[in-house]
């Protein structure tokens, strides 16, 4: 009799459970002058409270965020339900982002180029995104939208995409 182990079982591929539009927002910080801790540390400390605010208030539209160390500093990848929600959060009076943005601009006038920030907004229409996770937890899109098994006829990336060839 053969014993099956968890390691010998073939992992079931999954994909994210969303076919509609979505927004991916990348935001990062670049530490240009590492010895000027007083210039970049407040910028670094401003992001966690904003992410906590967004996590506590799902009605604001951020679905998931993950952080990583990128070239020159931290990077946060955020998944939003739509562009209107992202823009509303960015411009909301009384929100943490607006206050952090004002503080950054005031510091930048005093500190020069000691720290930089950047962002990229990717508006992704339905049919123009796909994912696959094999023996990996639902990350990124699957964390934002949930994961489902890859179904028959969707085994390849090109099948999961609905982009005209």
Secondary structure, DSSP 4 states (H G I P E B T S, - for coil): -PPP-TTTSPPPPEEES--S-EEEEEEEEEES-TT-HHHHHHHHHHHHHHHHHHHH-GGGSEEEEEEEEETTEEEEEEEES-HHHHHHHHH-TTSHHHHHHHHHHHHHHHHTTSEEEEEEEEEE-TTS----BSSS---HHHHHH-EEEPPTT-SSHHHH-----
